[in-house]
């Protein structure tokens, strides 16, 4: 998307853009008061419609968002709260944002009816992988350049069967113009997760890998990690120009004892998350362990002993969680990643460490207010260099 200039009141809130912002997952469809400013970038959709994107920046912890102005978006669905046809932030890296914009009503059913844009100063639209059916959680953007190089890459990992995948890669030119898509069929070289953390017979989800998020480790070879928050990370050096891309399996730490009954039976986002720190030298993993009221597990047993005692079941067990009792454990993995054994325990905190009044307030939050909760939960931290944006 090409950078643009603006006049008048649109510029007033963009004078002091912070170097780091928390970016809301969903873009906002621009209203009648929308005005372009120095952060506005413009392009054209595959259907021939003009589109402009403006960063509405806010100092953290407040959320920033992208304001998208495209006449076709309102025609798709006049309801601005419908997230199925809203512009969506797919991935971020440095000052790059990969944005998916629906261009057809069928985009609510299949993402191939969307266009993909890379938002950056002087950036260009990324070729839309039409017909490929990528899920949002499978795509990452990677900054490949420096001050004199605007190049980037977009990588997507498509599951085929068990340990077999197809890597789709699009590399831009050094001046940031979009390139073409290539694909490589890959097989996980040494699957470790089944040995390190075997799947119990009580698990309802038994597939080898289901990507729930993507992390960008970066480096000279452009390492990207496709994360299954229950099972592990598939690492790939997508920019390695010497060797063909390879998939390496990095299991996550064993689940905390209180979460054994939840393992592969619930959405992992309820109790797990993972990020790469801002300096790109550490992977940080966190797990919240809940107190299970109806658990009969032997407190002396190991995870592997517990797995051996489990039996197959065809439906979910009723698991009652005491919302007032939990423990958070963190783990760190240094980058460059060499072995699963390099996971090191970090800190731990329990609900007993919280102030009683604050804890009671947290339990009274109205979680039915989905927009507010999701916005905070899905906020992404990105580094921006908007002070370098060209101003006309």
WOMO-V289652 format. One record per residue. N is the residue number from 1. PSI is psi as a letter, one per 20 degrees, with the letter a starting at -180 (999 if undefined). Layout:
n=<N,N>
psi=<PSI,PSI>
//
This chain:
n=<1,2,3,4,5,6,7,8,9,10,11,12,13,14,15,16,17,18,19,20,21,22,23,24,25,26,27,28,29,30,31,32,33,34,35,36,37,38,39,40,41,42,43,44,45,46,47,48,49,50,51,52,53,54,55,56,57,58,59,60,61,62,63,64,65,66,67,68,69,70,71,72,73,74,75,76,77,78,79,80,81,82,83,84,85,86,87,88,89,90,91,92,93,94,95,96,97,98,99,100,101,102,103,104,105,106,107,108,109,110,111,112,113,114,115,116,117,118,119,120,121,122,123,124,125,126,127,128,129,130,131,132,133,134,135,136,137,138,139,140,141,142,143,144,145,146,147,148,149,150,151,152,153,154,155,156,157,158,159,160,161,162,163,164,165,166,167,168,169,170,171,172,173,174,175,176,177,178,179,180,181,182,183,184,185,186,187,188,189,190,191,192,193,194,195,196,197,198,199,200,201,202,203,204,205,206,207,208,209,210,211,212,213,214,215,216,217,218,219,220,221,222,223,224,225,226,227,228,229,230,231,232,233,234,235,236,237,238,239,240,241,242,243,244,245,246,247,248,249,250,251,252,253,254,255,256,257,258,259,260,261,262,263,264,265,266,267,268,269,270,271,272,273,274,275,276,277,278,279,280,281,282,283,284,285,286,287,288,289,290,291,292,293,294,295,296,297,298,299,300,301,302,303,304,305,306,307,308,309,310,311,312,313,314,315,316,317,318,319,320,321,322,323,324,325,326,327,328,329,330,331,332,333,334,335,336,337,338,339,340,341,342,343,344,345,346,347,348,349,350,351,352,353,354,355,356,357,358,359,360,361,362,363,364,365,366,367,368,369,370,371,372,373,374,375,376,377,378,379,380,381,382,383,384,385,386,387,388,389,390,391,392>
psi=<p,q,q,r,r,r,r,b,i,h,i,h,j,j,h,m,p,q,h,p,q,o,p,q,g,p,q,p,p,q,a,h,j,p,p,q,a,i,j,p,q,q,a,p,r,i,j,j,q,q,p,q,p,p,o,n,q,q,p,q,j,q,p,r,r,p,o,p,o,p,h,h,g,h,h,g,o,i,o,i,i,o,i,h,k,q,p,p,o,g,q,q,p,c,k,q,p,o,p,p,o,q,j,q,h,i,h,i,h,p,i,i,k,q,q,p,q,o,o,q,p,k,r,r,q,q,p,p,m,p,i,h,l,p,q,h,i,j,q,q,q,p,p,i,a,b,h,j,o,j,q,r,q,p,p,p,o,p,p,f,p,d,j,p,r,p,p,p,p,o,p,r,r,h,j,j,q,q,b,r,p,r,q,p,p,q,p,p,g,n,o,h,h,h,g,g,n,q,p,q,i,i,p,h,p,j,q,g,p,o,p,i,r,p,q,o,h,b,r,h,j,m,p,q,p,o,p,o,i,h,g,a,p,o,q,p,n,i,j,o,i,g,q,q,q,q,p,p,p,n,q,r,q,q,q,q,h,i,j,g,h,i,o,j,i,r,p,h,i,h,j,q,r,q,r,p,r,h,i,k,i,p,p,p,p,q,p,p,p,q,o,o,h,k,p,j,q,p,i,i,q,r,g,h,h,g,g,h,i,q,q,q,q,i,r,q,q,o,o,p,p,o,i,j,o,r,p,p,p,q,q,q,p,q,p,q,p,h,q,h,i,i,p,p,q,d,r,q,q,r,h,i,i,q,p,g,g,g,g,h,g,h,i,j,p,n,i,i,m,h,g,g,g,h,g,g,h,j,q,q,p,q,p,q,l,i,i,j,p,p,p,999>
//
